[in-house]
């Protein structure tokens, strides 16, 4: 879910840095300066993050796997048909329909509370982790710290790192937490700030918690019960908030409609 509200969050993070007036820790583009950056960041963060959270930060390592993944996001450049084939859309629809039936009570309760039908949630779940089969195996704090240090998107991920440190204090994340390469966690791959803002309580490694949190995210981004979610319809904007890539947005809408329209 790296695209979740990315443009808006990047602007907000940039404004926050400007408003703070503080000199930021020096970003870098290789592992060489990471240890020095951690010390600088920890000095700046004192008073904003607890000693325990900063201790967890100091235990992080530069994540080469994260940088490789960040530089290699090529699937979003595919055509819609190519993207859906690569992501296994037909299999997601088939399994999504089966799970919609087998977990009807869960999806009914989510729709009653948030107004979001099963289709988009199952499409997101299937697209993000194959319904929980592949949640990632990269150290979460190391991933987020590496991207906060990396110059390419430092402002955005500095914001995510502060959120991650807050989640350490709340017991949601710890030094051993593992997830996707950009620091996303759980069945539907929430970045730390989205866990803070839209998590409904509990671990997103629990499918029910993750699905409720995802529906909460969509509702907070303007989802209206009963309205359509295809391009041009009222709820498509909420799907756009989930991921910034146009091909991803359209794939969620199409897969969701095929699941809901069985």
C-alpha positions in Angstrom: 0.0 0.0 0.0 2.8 2.3 -0.7 0.6 4.6 -2.7 -1.9 5.3 0.1 -2.6 9.0 -0.1 1.0 9.4 -1.1 0.7 12.8 -2.8 -1.2 14.4 0.0 1.0 12.9 2.7 4.2 14.0 0.9 2.9 17.6 0.8 1.9 17.5 4.4 5.3 16.0 5.4 7.1 18.7 3.4 5.1 21.5 5.0 5.7 20.0 8.5 9.5 20.1 7.9 9.3 23.7 6.7 7.1 24.7 9.6 9.4 23.1 12.2 12.3 25.2 11.1 14.7 22.5 12.4 17.7 21.3 10.4 16.9 17.8 9.3 19.3 14.9 9.7 21.4 14.6 6.5 19.9 12.2 4.0 22.1 9.9 1.9 22.0 7.5 -1.1 24.1 4.7 0.2 24.7 2.7 3.4 27.8 4.7 4.2 26.0 7.5 6.1 23.2 5.6 7.7 24.7 5.1 11.2 25.6 8.8 11.5 22.1 9.7 10.2 20.5 7.6 12.9 22.4 9.4 15.6 21.4 12.8 14.1 17.8 11.8 13.8 17.7 10.4 17.4 19.1 13.7 18.7 16.4 15.6 16.8 13.7 13.3 18.0 14.4 13.4 21.7 11.3 14.7 23.4 9.1 13.6 20.5 10.0 9.9 20.7 10.5 7.9 23.9 13.9 6.4 24.9 12.6 2.9 24.2 11.5 3.9 20.7 14.8 5.6 20.0 16.6 2.5 21.2 14.6 0.5 18.7 15.6 3.0 16.0 19.3 2.7 16.9 19.0 -1.1 16.5 17.9 -0.8 12.8 20.1 -1.7 9.9 20.3 -0.2 6.4 18.0 -2.3 4.3 19.4 -3.0 0.8 16.3 -5.0 0.0 14.1 -2.0 0.6 16.2 0.2 -1.7 16.2 -2.5 -4.4 12.4 -2.7 -4.1 12.0 1.1 -4.1 14.1 1.4 -7.3 12.5 -1.5 -9.1 8.7 -0.8 -9.1 8.1 -1.5 -12.7 4.7 -3.3 -12.6 2.8 0.0 -12.3 4.1 0.9 -15.8 2.3 -2.0 -17.4 -1.0 -1.8 -19.3 -4.2 -2.6 -17.3 -4.5 -6.0 -18.9 -0.8 -6.8 -18.3 -1.0 -5.6 -14.7 -4.1 -7.7 -13.9 -2.5 -10.8 -15.5 0.7 -10.3 -13.5 -1.2 -9.8 -10.3 -3.4 -12.9 -10.9 -6.7 -11.1 -11.2 -8.7 -14.2 -12.2 -7.5 -16.2 -9.2 -8.2 -13.2 -6.9 -11.8 -13.0 -8.2 -12.3 -16.8 -7.8 -11.0 -17.0 -4.3 -12.5 -13.7 -3.3 -16.0 -15.0 -4.3 -15.4 -18.1 -2.2 -14.3 -16.0 0.8 -17.2 -13.7 0.5 -19.5 -16.7 1.0 -17.4 -18.5 3.7 -16.9 -15.3 5.7 -20.3 -13.7 5.0 -20.9 -12.7 8.7 -17.6 -10.8 8.8 -18.2 -8.9 5.6 -21.8 -8.2 6.5 -20.7 -6.6 9.8 -18.0 -4.5 8.0 -20.5 -3.3 5.5 -23.0 -2.4 8.2 -20.4 -0.4 10.1 -18.5 1.3 7.3 -20.7 1.0 4.2 -18.0 -0.8 2.2 -19.1 -4.0 0.4 -16.9 -7.1 0.2 -15.7 -6.8 -3.3 -13.2 -3.9 -2.9 -11.9 -5.2 0.4 -11.3 -8.7 -1.1 -9.7 -7.1 -4.2 -7.3 -5.1 -1.9 -6.6 -8.1 0.3 -5.9 -10.3 -2.7 -3.8 -7.8 -4.5 -1.7 -6.7 -1.4 -0.8 -10.1 0.1 -2.6 -12.9 -1.8 -5.1 -13.0 1.1 -2.4 -13.0 3.7 -0.1 -15.6 2.1 2.8 -13.1 1.3 3.0 -10.3 3.9 6.8 -9.7 3.4 9.9 -10.6 5.4 11.8 -7.3 5.7 12.4 -5.8 9.1 9.8 -3.0 9.3 11.7 -0.5 11.4 14.8 -0.9 9.3 12.8 -0.5 6.1 11.1 2.7 7.3 14.3 4.2 8.7 16.2 3.4 5.5 13.6 5.2 3.4 13.6 8.2 5.9 17.4 8.4 5.4 17.3 7.9 1.6 17.2 11.2 -0.2 14.5 10.2 -2.7 11.5 10.5 -0.5 13.0 11.5 2.9 10.2 13.9 4.0 7.4 11.3 3.4 9.2 8.5 5.2 10.4 10.7 8.0 6.7 11.2 8.8 6.2 7.4 8.6 9.2 6.8 10.9 7.8 9.1 13.6 4.5 7.1 13.3 6.5 3.8 13.6 8.2 5.0 16.7 4.8 5.9 18.2 3.6 2.4 17.4 6.7 1.0 19.2 5.6 2.8 22.3 2.0 1.4 21.9 3.3 -2.1 21.5 2.0 -2.5 18.0 5.5 -2.6 16.4 8.8 -3.9 17.8 12.3 -4.4 16.7 11.4 -7.8 15.3 8.3 -6.9 13.3 8.6 -7.9 9.7 6.6 -6.9 6.7 6.9 -5.6 3.1 9.9 -3.8 1.7 8.6 -0.2 2.3 7.5 -0.8 5.9 3.9 -1.9 5.2 2.5 -4.5 7.6 -0.4 -6.9 7.9 -2.9 -8.5 5.6 -3.6 -5.3 3.7 -0.2 -3.7 4.0 -0.7 -0.5 6.1 2.2 2.0 6.4 2.8 3.1 10.0 1.0 6.4 9.8 -2.1 4.6 8.4 -2.0 2.2 11.2 -2.1 5.2 13.6 -4.8 7.0 11.7 -7.1 4.2 10.6 -6.2 1.0 12.5 -9.3 -0.2 14.5 -7.3 -1.8 17.3 -5.2 -5.0 17.5 -2.7 -6.5 15.1 -3.1 -6.1 11.3 -1.7 -9.7 11.1 -5.3 -10.6 12.2 -7.4 -10.6 9.0 -10.5 -9.3 10.6 -8.7 -6.4 12.1 -7.0 -5.6 8.8 -10.2 -5.7 6.8 -12.0 -3.5 9.3 -9.1 -1.1 9.3 -9.1 -1.0 5.5 -12.9 -0.3 5.4 -12.3 2.4 8.0 -9.6 3.9 5.7 -11.9 3.9 2.7 -14.8 5.5 4.7 -12.4 8.2 6.0 -11.5 8.9 2.4 -15.1 9.6 1.5 -16.7 6.2 0.8 -20.5 6.5 0.7 -22.6 3.4 1.4 -24.4 2.2 -1.7 -22.6 4.4 -4.2 -20.6 3.0 -7.1 -16.8 2.6 -7.1 -15.9 2.4 -10.7 -14.0 5.3 -12.4 -16.3 8.4 -12.5 -18.5 7.1 -9.7 -18.5 8.6 -6.1 -16.4 6.0 -4.3 -13.6 5.7 -6.8 -11.9 8.7 -5.1 -11.6 6.6 -1.9 -9.8 3.8 -4.0 -7.5 6.5 -5.4 -6.6 7.4 -1.8 -5.5 3.8 -1.3 -2.9 3.7 -4.0 -1.6 6.5 -6.3 -1.0 4.2 -9.3 -3.8 4.5 -11.8 -3.4 0.9 -13.0 -3.7 -0.3 -9.4 -6.8 1.8 -8.8 -8.6 0.5 -11.9 -7.6 -3.1 -11.1 -9.1 -2.9 -7.6 -12.4 -1.5 -9.0 -12.6 -4.2 -11.7 -11.8 -7.1 -9.4 -14.1 -5.8 -6.7 -17.0 -5.5 -9.1 -16.4 -9.0 -10.4 -16.5 -10.3 -6.8 -19.5 -8.3 -5.8 -21.4 -9.1 -9.1 -21.1 -12.9 -8.9 
